Amino acid sequence: MASIRVIKKDVDFLVSEVISDCWMFVYLNPGKKYEEAVEIISEAVELRNSLYEKINRPDKANVKKYFKSVNEELLKSVDALFLKISALAQ
């Protein structure tokens, strides 16, 4: 099992990549779907906060399974956000 510090670094890295891609879209497409990009950024920040809340208050009964589910939620949620960014570009 990875340490809590590593899991938090993964969360921060993936969420920052989503935010970076949104700002890159806004920079490359001025005046085009700005509000939608900002909404995706807000969703990414909310995701980060909720995952940190879950990481800081783990289920003591089965820690490995709990953190595995948190990691799966992270990957699925970030993938969904990247798909939203891709939809903006089309």
C-alpha atoms as an extended CHARMM CRD file, in Angstrom:
* protein
*
        90  EXT
         1         1  MET       CA              0.0000000000        0.0000000000        0.0000000000  PROA      1               0.0000000000
         2         2  ALA       CA              1.2190000000        3.4610000000       -0.8410000000  PROA      2               0.0000000000
         3         3  SER       CA              1.6170000000        5.9830000000        1.9150000000  PROA      3               0.0000000000
         4         4  ILE       CA             -0.9600000000        8.6850000000        2.4620000000  PROA      4               0.0000000000
         5         5  ARG       CA              1.5910000000       11.2680000000        1.3610000000  PROA      5               0.0000000000
         6         6  VAL       CA              2.0000000000        9.5600000000       -2.0330000000  PROA      6               0.0000000000
         7         7  ILE       CA             -1.7640000000        9.3170000000       -2.5160000000  PROA      7               0.0000000000
         8         8  LYS       CA             -2.1440000000       13.0290000000       -1.7650000000  PROA      8               0.0000000000
         9         9  LYS       CA              0.6380000000       13.8380000000       -4.2430000000  PROA      9               0.0000000000
        10        10  ASP       CA             -1.1860000000       11.7940000000       -6.8990000000  PROA      10              0.0000000000
        11        11  VAL       CA             -4.4020000000       13.6970000000       -6.2120000000  PROA      11              0.0000000000
        12        12  ASP       CA             -2.6320000000       17.0470000000       -6.4200000000  PROA      12              0.0000000000
        13        13  PHE       CA             -0.7910000000       16.1230000000       -9.6150000000  PROA      13              0.0000000000
        14        14  LEU       CA             -3.8230000000       14.8310000000      -11.5100000000  PROA      14              0.0000000000
        15        15  VAL       CA             -6.0820000000       17.6780000000      -10.4310000000  PROA      15              0.0000000000
        16        16  SER       CA             -3.4350000000       20.2350000000      -11.3570000000  PROA      16              0.0000000000
        17        17  GLU       CA             -3.1440000000       18.6190000000      -14.8010000000  PROA      17              0.0000000000
        18        18  VAL       CA             -6.8940000000       19.0370000000      -15.3090000000  PROA      18              0.0000000000
        19        19  ILE       CA             -6.7160000000       22.6760000000      -14.2450000000  PROA      19              0.0000000000
        20        20  SER       CA             -3.6790000000       23.2810000000      -16.4480000000  PROA      20              0.0000000000
        21        21  ASP       CA             -5.4320000000       21.7900000000      -19.4700000000  PROA      21              0.0000000000
        22        22  CYS       CA             -8.4730000000       23.9890000000      -18.8460000000  PROA      22              0.0000000000
        23        23  TRP       CA             -6.3600000000       27.1310000000      -18.6890000000  PROA      23              0.0000000000
        24        24  MET       CA             -4.5060000000       26.0450000000      -21.8100000000  PROA      24              0.0000000000
        25        25  PHE       CA             -7.8480000000       25.6610000000      -23.6010000000  PROA      25              0.0000000000
        26        26  VAL       CA             -8.9010000000       29.1500000000      -22.4720000000  PROA      26              0.0000000000
        27        27  TYR       CA             -5.5580000000       30.5960000000      -23.5810000000  PROA      27              0.0000000000
        28        28  LEU       CA             -5.6610000000       28.9590000000      -27.0100000000  PROA      28              0.0000000000
        29        29  ASN       CA             -9.3640000000       29.6990000000      -27.6010000000  PROA      29              0.0000000000
        30        30  PRO       CA            -10.0160000000       33.2100000000      -26.2730000000  PROA      30              0.0000000000
        31        31  GLY       CA            -13.6640000000       34.0460000000      -25.7510000000  PROA      31              0.0000000000
        32        32  LYS       CA            -14.7760000000       30.5130000000      -26.5710000000  PROA      32              0.0000000000
        33        33  LYS       CA            -16.5640000000       28.4680000000      -23.8780000000  PROA      33              0.0000000000
        34        34  TYR       CA            -14.7790000000       30.2610000000      -21.0430000000  PROA      34              0.0000000000
        35        35  GLU       CA            -17.5640000000       29.6290000000      -18.5150000000  PROA      35              0.0000000000
        36        36  GLU       CA            -17.5800000000       25.8920000000      -19.2320000000  PROA      36              0.0000000000
        37        37  ALA       CA            -13.8170000000       25.7020000000      -18.6890000000  PROA      37              0.0000000000
        38        38  VAL       CA            -14.0980000000       27.5530000000      -15.3830000000  PROA      38              0.0000000000
        39        39  GLU       CA            -16.8810000000       25.1710000000      -14.3530000000  PROA      39              0.0000000000
        40        40  ILE       CA            -14.5780000000       22.1990000000      -15.0180000000  PROA      40              0.0000000000
        41        41  ILE       CA            -11.8950000000       23.8700000000      -12.8990000000  PROA      41              0.0000000000
        42        42  SER       CA            -14.4110000000       24.2720000000      -10.0790000000  PROA      42              0.0000000000
        43        43  GLU       CA            -15.3370000000       20.5890000000      -10.3490000000  PROA      43              0.0000000000
        44        44  ALA       CA            -11.6500000000       19.6500000000      -10.1760000000  PROA      44              0.0000000000
        45        45  VAL       CA            -11.1480000000       21.7040000000       -7.0230000000  PROA      45              0.0000000000
        46        46  GLU       CA            -14.2410000000       20.1490000000       -5.4410000000  PROA      46              0.0000000000
        47        47  LEU       CA            -12.9160000000       16.7010000000       -6.3660000000  PROA      47              0.0000000000
        48        48  ARG       CA             -9.5750000000       17.4680000000       -4.7330000000  PROA      48              0.0000000000
        49        49  ASN       CA            -11.2280000000       18.6960000000       -1.5590000000  PROA      49              0.0000000000
        50        50  SER       CA            -13.5570000000       15.7050000000       -1.2840000000  PROA      50              0.0000000000
        51        51  LEU       CA            -10.7260000000       13.2300000000       -1.8970000000  PROA      51              0.0000000000
        52        52  TYR       CA             -8.5570000000       14.9300000000        0.7220000000  PROA      52              0.0000000000
        53        53  GLU       CA            -11.4560000000       14.6630000000        3.1440000000  PROA      53              0.0000000000
        54        54  LYS       CA            -11.7180000000       10.9280000000        2.4390000000  PROA      54              0.0000000000
        55        55  ILE       CA             -7.9550000000       10.4120000000        2.6900000000  PROA      55              0.0000000000
        56        56  ASN       CA             -7.7340000000       12.2520000000        6.0070000000  PROA      56              0.0000000000
        57        57  ARG       CA            -10.5880000000       10.2390000000        7.5270000000  PROA      57              0.0000000000
        58        58  PRO       CA            -10.0320000000        6.6450000000        6.4160000000  PROA      58              0.0000000000
        59        59  ASP       CA            -12.1910000000        3.6840000000        7.3370000000  PROA      59              0.0000000000
        60        60  LYS       CA            -10.1690000000        1.9410000000       10.0380000000  PROA      60              0.0000000000
        61        61  ALA       CA            -11.7630000000       -1.4760000000        9.4410000000  PROA      61              0.0000000000
        62        62  ASN       CA            -10.1920000000       -2.2510000000        6.0670000000  PROA      62              0.0000000000
        63        63  VAL       CA             -7.6060000000        0.3600000000        5.1690000000  PROA      63              0.0000000000
        64        64  LYS       CA             -6.1870000000       -1.2480000000        2.0200000000  PROA      64              0.0000000000
        65        65  LYS       CA             -9.5950000000       -1.7040000000        0.4080000000  PROA      65              0.0000000000
        66        66  TYR       CA            -10.6100000000        1.8140000000        1.4110000000  PROA      66              0.0000000000
        67        67  PHE       CA             -7.5920000000        3.4990000000       -0.1750000000  PROA      67              0.0000000000
        68        68  LYS       CA             -7.9370000000        1.3200000000       -3.2670000000  PROA      68              0.0000000000
        69        69  SER       CA            -11.4970000000        2.5950000000       -3.6900000000  PROA      69              0.0000000000
        70        70  VAL       CA            -10.3020000000        6.1910000000       -3.1770000000  PROA      70              0.0000000000
        71        71  ASN       CA             -7.6590000000        5.6840000000       -5.8580000000  PROA      71              0.0000000000
        72        72  GLU       CA            -10.2250000000        4.2220000000       -8.2670000000  PROA      72              0.0000000000
        73        73  GLU       CA            -12.5430000000        7.1610000000       -7.6160000000  PROA      73              0.0000000000
        74        74  LEU       CA             -9.6610000000        9.5500000000       -8.3370000000  PROA      74              0.0000000000
        75        75  LEU       CA             -8.8550000000        7.9270000000      -11.6650000000  PROA      75              0.0000000000
        76        76  LYS       CA            -12.4850000000        7.6990000000      -12.8180000000  PROA      76              0.0000000000
        77        77  SER       CA            -13.2660000000       11.2730000000      -11.8260000000  PROA      77              0.0000000000
        78        78  VAL       CA            -10.1600000000       12.7360000000      -13.4400000000  PROA      78              0.0000000000
        79        79  ASP       CA            -10.8340000000       10.7520000000      -16.5990000000  PROA      79              0.0000000000
        80        80  ALA       CA            -14.3630000000       12.1740000000      -16.7060000000  PROA      80              0.0000000000
        81        81  LEU       CA            -13.0000000000       15.7080000000      -16.3190000000  PROA      81              0.0000000000
        82        82  PHE       CA            -10.4980000000       15.1780000000      -19.1410000000  PROA      82              0.0000000000
        83        83  LEU       CA            -13.3550000000       13.9430000000      -21.3310000000  PROA      83              0.0000000000
        84        84  LYS       CA            -15.2730000000       17.1570000000      -20.5790000000  PROA      84              0.0000000000
        85        85  ILE       CA            -12.2370000000       19.2000000000      -21.6180000000  PROA      85              0.0000000000
        86        86  SER       CA            -11.9960000000       17.2010000000      -24.8490000000  PROA      86              0.0000000000
        87        87  ALA       CA            -15.6710000000       17.8820000000      -25.5230000000  PROA      87              0.0000000000
        88        88  LEU       CA            -15.0290000000       21.6130000000      -25.1620000000  PROA      88              0.0000000000
        89        89  ALA       CA            -12.3940000000       21.5060000000      -27.8660000000  PROA      89              0.0000000000
        90        90  GLN       CA            -14.7230000000       19.9540000000      -30.4190000000  PROA      90              0.0000000000
